[in-house]
Amino acid sequence: MKIAVDFDGTIVEHKYPAIGKERPFAIDTLKAFSSAGIKLILWTAREGELLEEAVEYCRKRGLEFYAVNSSTPEEDLFHDRNRTSKVLADLYIDDRNLGGIPDWGTIYEMVLKLRQPIRRKRPWWKKLFRR
């Protein structure tokens, strides 16, 4: 599973171009996702030095990303003319969602539910013949 996560207003409070105060449990929740094998993509409008500051902010807190503003680490952000600006992920976490962003505890629970395998009911004929 890949999750694209915004920075300003999502991981930290929105104080762009400055870096706001960390939103409670944001870094810890994202580190838990990463430890569980989820690939995290930093997906932000920040560019250049401001982007580097955001990546370093997370790195200093022990949070590393699978990719930054790209779908894979191999994408060359500056030289690949065929690259789309759309980041491909299974889930997007952003404060600009309809209704805003829930607290990180709620986000954690939602992602856990999405990762649970779907339990399929036994077909009626197997129940009938007890197989």
Secondary structure by P-SEA (a helix, b strand, c coil): cbbbbbccccccccccccccccccaaaaaaaaaaaabbbbbbcccccaaaaaaaaaaaaaacccccccccccccccccccccccccccccbbbbcccccccccaaaaaaaaaaaaccccccccaaaaaacc
